[in-house]
């Protein structure tokens, strides 16, 4: 197994770097590299730039307008984007529902939805989790009852979705709904696409502990959804849901982002002083940074082994769970050290000042302002994309046979 990049892959890396140098807006780069808040316009601006380059769908097939890149090229692209300060691609449309539509949608659905996703004209959110149905998605209770009508057959949808990331911006939501309550849980679920402007759809904010409005609860009350918005076959939604989750967990280790944030930690530890010396020279603090860097190097090698296996045609197994767990731990450890590096200056959380583009807010160094919010926000990594406990269960079953 050769973990070195080929000459062609090295050339591709340089091509990506050149594109980022000329196309990544300076204001967006500044926000990302300094941990500031990104708005919907920032994400859409970047997606439009990628689309203009022909790189809008990095994991898409070429017949749908994608790049046709293999897993190694996608890895290189995401690593270079993270290092340059590009926004992380919002996954709900491009990396989650789009692969499902490409694999299981009708030609009419593909023509209707995919171009708008690729060009950032439509914004999507995910309707999976419900109160009481998070890790156990097979227990979803949101119902969809087929109605026959002269003006057109439709589903009448009632229920509640929660932890709906960026649902306040969304034009569409893809939902798991129960269409048959009388069969085994996994067999009675369908996959629906719902227009967020449909009467009966209500979005209510959930303010997280970092003070952000990132997630929401979505109420669906007698929402009429045309039958042509059903993906695939009725009651086969569990199959499509598992397919989507495979795409959600791909590259979830976030190695490129962890490298970028580790570099930011080192910069801040160089500027911060302890007993008149840069904090980076403190033996205890420096040792913790070194340990994170060692763990990150080991994680990257593991990830490269998975990519090497994929290029030879073998799908990733429990290694994906290992990547998710360790990637989560490393990213959380970095945010913890970042807050410790600036001490009390990390405590004040002035989200309004940050949103207005004003760092520092008169107290402490400018780079300290977003650190508390970042620390609090990154606690979610242990849960989303499959909680750490669920990943450990997968590892124990597939590797240890327990």
N, C-alpha and C positions, 0 to 999 in steps of 0.2 A: 504494500500500500504506500503510494508516494503522496506525501502531504504537501509537497512543494507546488507552487503555482507554475503553470507552463508559460512559455514565452508568449503565447497568444493571450493568456489570461493577464499577464503583466502588461501587455500592450493595451488590453481592454481597461485595466485599472487607470492607466494614464489618460485614456480617452475620457473616462468618467471624471477624473480630476480637472481636465481642461474644460469640460462642460460646466462643472460646478464653479470654476473660477470666473467664467464669463456670464453665467446665467442665474446664479443664486443672488437674489436681492440683498444688499448690504444690511437693510433694516431687519430683515428676517434672520439673517445670519447672526446679527447682534443679539436678538432676542433669544435664539436657541443657545448660543454659547454662554450667555449669562443667566440662563434659567428663568427668563421672563415669560409672561403669559402670551400665548399665541391665540389669535382670533381666527374665526372662520375664514375671513378674507385672506389671511396669511397662508392657510392650508390650500385654499382654492387658487391663489396666485401661483404657488409652487407647483400644484398639479397641472395648471395650464401651461407652465413653462416646460414641464416634462412632456406633456402631450404635444406641444409644438415641436419638440425634439424627436418625437416618435417613441418616447420612453414612458408614455403614460401608464401602460400596463406591463410592468416588468416581469410579472409571472404569467402573463396571458399568452395564448396561442396566437400566432401571426394571422390566422384567418379571422380572428376577432379584433384585429388591430393592435395586438400585443407585440412585445419584442421577441418572443420565442427564446428568451435566455434560459440557460440551464441553471441548476441550483447554485453552482459555483459563481457564475456571473452575477446572479441576484445577491449572493453573499458579498461579493466585492463591491457591488453598487451600494448596498446598504451600509457597509463599513465606511466607504468613502464619503457618502452623504452625511453620516453621523459625525465624522471627523471634521468636515467642512462647515457644519452648523446648519444643515438643511433640516427642515421639519420632518418628523417621522410621518410616513404616508398613513393617512387615516384609513384603517383597514376595512371598515364595514361594507363599503361599496366595492372597492377595488380587490380586496383580498378575501372577502368572505362571501357576500351574496353573488358577486359576479362569477366565481368559479362554479357555484351551484347552478346558476342560469345557463352557463356554457355547457355544463355536463348533463343537466336534466330538463332545462327549459325548452319550450317549443321554439321553432324558428321565429315565430311572431314575437315571442317574449324577448328573444335575443336581439332582434332588430329594434325593439321598442326601448329596452332598458340599457343595453351595454354601451352604445355610443355616448349617452348622457353621463354615464359613470366615468367613462374614460376621459371626457373633456371637462369634468368637474361641474357640469351643469345640474346634476342632481346629487343630493346629499342623503346618505342612508344611515339608519341606526338599526340596532339589533333588538328583537323582541323575543328573547329566550327566557331569562330568569323571571320568576314570579315570587311573591311572598310564600315561602314554604317550598319553592321549587327552584333551587339554585344548582347545587352539584347534582341533584337528582332530577334532571330535566324530564325524565319520562313521566314525572308526576304532574306535569303542567295541567292546569284546569281551565284556562281560557277556552271557551267553546266557540265552535263555528258550525252553525246549523244551515244546511242547504235549503234555500227557499226557491220555489218555482214561481215565476211571475211573467206576465205578458210582456213587460218592458225589459225582461232579461233575467236569467237565473243568477242568483247571488248567494253568498254566505252571510248570515247574520252573526256577527262576532261580539261576544261579551266576555269581559275579563280584565285583568290587570297585569301589566308587565312592570318590572322594577329594575333599578340600576342601569337604566337605558342611557348609555353614554352619548352625550351631545345630541340627545333627542330633541332639544329645544331648537336646533338648527335644521332638523331633518325634513326632507320632502317625502321620504318613503321609509317604511319600517318593514323588515322581513320577520315574520312571526311563526312560532310553533303554536298550533292550535289543536284542540281535541275535536275531531270530527266523528269519532265513534267511542262512546264511553262504556260500551258493553264488551269490549275485547281486552286482551292483554295490553297493558299501558303503552308499550312501545308500538303496538300495531294500530292504535287508534289516533295517531297524530298526523297532521298534515302541515304543509309548508305554504304559507300565504304571503303575498306582497300587498301591503296596504298603504294607500295614499294618506299621508298625515293630515291632509286638508279635508278628509271625509268627515261629514257631521257625525258626532259621537266620539271623536278622538280628542282626549284632553291630556295635555302634558303639564305635569306639576313638578317643580324643581325639588331636588334633594341637595341640600348644602352640606358638603363634606367637611371633615374636621379641619381642613386647611382653609376653609372659608370660600371654597370655589363652587360655582354652579357648573359641574361637569356631568353629573348624572341626574336622572329623572325617574319619576314613575309615570307610566302611560296608562290611562284608563280608556277602555274600549266599551262603549255602551250602545248596543244596537247598531253597530257599524256595518253598513252594507258594502260587501266586497265582491266585485264581479267574479264569476267562476273562472274567467280567463286569467285571473291573477293567481290561480293555484299552480304551483310548480309540480310538474310530474303528475303522479297519480295520488288520488285521495287515500289517506291512511298509510302512505309510504314516506311521510315526512321524517320519521326517525332515521331512515337511511340517508336522507339528504342532510339532516342535522349532523350526523357523525362525519359525513364528508366535509361539511363546513368546519367543524371543530378541528379536523386535521389541518386545514389551512390556517385556522386561527393560531394554532400552537406552533406552526412552522416559524423558525427563526425567533421564537419568543425569548430565547436566552439574552437577546439584546447586547451582544458582544461589542458591536460598534459603538453603541451609546455608552456602555460601561467604560470603554477606552477613552471616549471623549470626556466623560465626567471624572475619570481618574486623573486625566491631564489637568482638568480644572482644579481638582483637589490639590495637586502638586503646586500649581501656580499660587493658590491661596495660601498653602502652607509655607511657601517661600516668602510671601508678603507679610504674613502674621509673625509676630515676635513672641518669644518666651525667654525671659531673662536676657533680653537684648540680642538674642540670636534667632534666626528664622526657625519657625516651628518645625520645618522639615528636618532640621538637625537634631531635634529632640529624639533621644534613642527610643523611647517607648512609642511615640507617635509615628516615627519613621518606620519602626518595626511593623506597626499595624498596616501602614500603607504598603510595605513590602509584601506582607502576607496576602493582601488583596490582589496585588499585581501577580504574585505567583499563582493564586487561585484562578485569576483571569486567564493567564497563559495556559494553564491546564485545561480550562473550559474551552478555550479556543481550539486547542489540539483535538479535544473530544468532538467539537463541532465539525472540524475539518474531516475527521474520520467518518462522521455521519454523511457529510457532503460527498466524500469519496465513494462511500457505499451507494449513495443515490445515483451518482453518475454511472455506476456499473449495473444499475437496474434494481437494487435492493431497497425496498421501502424501509424508513426508520422504524425501529421498534421501541422498546422501553428506553432507548437512549434519549428520545425526545423528552421523556419525563425527567431524566437526570439533568439535561440541559436546562429545563425550566426551573427546577429546584435550585440548582447552583447559580444560574443566572440571576434569579430573584435575590438570593442571599447576598451576592456580590453587589448588585445595584443598591440594595438597602444599606449595606455596610458602608458604601461610599457616601450616601447621603448622611449617614450618622457621623462620619468623620468630618464631613463638610461643616455640619452645624457645630461640632466640637471645636473645630479649628478657629471659629470666630467668637466662641464663647457667648457672652450675654448679648452680643449684637445680633445673634440669630433668633433671639426670642421674640422681638416685636414683629408682628405680621401686619404689614400695611398694604393690604391687597389693593385698596383704592389708589394709593400712590403708585403702585406697580403698574396697574392698568392704565394710568395716565402717563406712563413712560418715565416716571421720576424715581430713580433709584437712590437709596441712602436715606431719603426723607429726613435729612438733618441729623441722623444718629448713626454713627459707625460708618465703616467703609461701604462703598456702593455695592460691592459684590456680596455683602451679607444679607441684603434685603430679601431675596427670594428663598434663602436656604431653609428657613423653618417650614415654609409652604411645601417645598420640594420634599423635605423629610417626611412630613405628614402624608403627602399624597402618595409617596412610594410605598406606604404600608399596604396598599391595595394589591401589590404584586404577588403577595402570598395567596391571594384568593382568585383573581381573575385568570381566565384561560385554564381553569382547573386548579383547585387549591393544592397546596403542598401536601396535605393529607391524602388527597385523591391520587396525586402523582406517586406518593410512597406506596399506596395500595397497588397501583399498576406495576411498579417495580417489584414488589414482593410477590405478586402473582405471576408475572411473566419471566422473572429471572430466578427467584427463589422457589417458585412453585407452591407458595403458601396459600 
